[in-house]
Structure formats: C-alpha cells, structure tokens
C-alpha cells in the first residue's frame, strides 16, 4: 500500500503567519491528493482536491500544490479559525490512506 | 440540506458485533460512493471501506473479513456490520460521501465505538 507522510506533525504559528505543510507519498500518485481540516470534536472538512483545486466555499488563503510524490498545503495568512489539524489523503487507489495529520497550534 | 447521521455506536466487548447505521438526507445513498472512515482517540484518520453506486465494495486490510459495508436503498441508509471486534477497532466512525478523485465532501458527525471488557 502507498504510505503518506506529513511534516511537520506539530506546527506553532501566529495569526497572520504564512504556513506550509508537506505530504510525501511513498510512490507517485500524480495529482490524486486531497487535504482536510479537522477541528477538535468535529468531522473533517474537505479543503482541496486534485492536489490544487479549492473546494467550493473554502477561503482563498488556502492553496495546494504538487504532484507525484510531494505535495504542499499553504495557508497564506493564518486566521484564528484555522488552528486545527490538517490531513492529506490519497485518492488514486484503495486503501485511500490518510497522512498522520499536522496539528496547527497558536503560538 | 444534505445530512448524514450515524447511529449504533457504543461499548462492546472484544469479539462482539455491532452494526452502525448512517441515515442520509439530501443525497441518495444508492447513487453515490459512500465510505466509512474512523479515527481512534488521539490518532489520525483511517479509511475503512467504500461501497460504489454499482454495489462493489472495498475494505482496508485491517477490517477485511470482519466488517461488511451495505446499504438499504429504500431507507436511504448506509450500514457497517462489524464482527469479531478488537480493542484496536475503538474509534469514532464517520460515514461520508466519496466523490472519487474529488475527495470526500460530505461527512456525518461520527459515532463512537469502544471495544473493551
């Protein structure tokens, strides 16, 4: 099975900061990758699919890039509601593995 | 409004069985790919299973042979039959709509399953 590894696992940042989270696949997955945001006690929310396409209704400060084995999620200017856990997921073959998650905390 | 509501979670002893239900409104379960995803306490998300609109099913290796995904078209409800439960199956179980390579866009609120003696 294809594995996804996110880095960092924890990230401390301030409101207004620009942050980047990386997701690496153990083999090439083209652009078959999604990103999710999950707040404590809540279900995940789809942010980005096809590596770089913003889901409807998601603020434009979120962006995704990459293809093959390396992908990034960038938040251009952190807002208070962005402090949450972010996970990537591969979408090209089952099992649709998730990365282990990156917890974004307020500095 | 599109909504998925999971029920059926609870405390169950190792080796026991449980059936989770996911009642859908605003979408037709039989016309969509529907998935189960779980999250153990303090851990990341784990994809569990999917059922295609055509009826094909796929499972994670960790649950294959023990869990069965199914649906009732008349009740517009998705199910997950879980047998031979283990402590490591303890998690919040989410049902969700899977739109293939466009991601998983609709999620329920989750139901907690605790496997413990």
Interface residues (C-beta under 8 A of the other chain):
Chain A: X1 X32 X34 X36 X38 X42 X43 X44 X45 X46 X48 X49 X50 X55 X87 X89 X91 X92 X94 X95 X96 X97 X98 X99 X100 X101
Chain B: X35 X37 X44 X45 X46 X47 X50 X58 X60 X61 X94 X96 X98 X100 X101 X102 X103 X104 X105 X107 X108 X109 X110
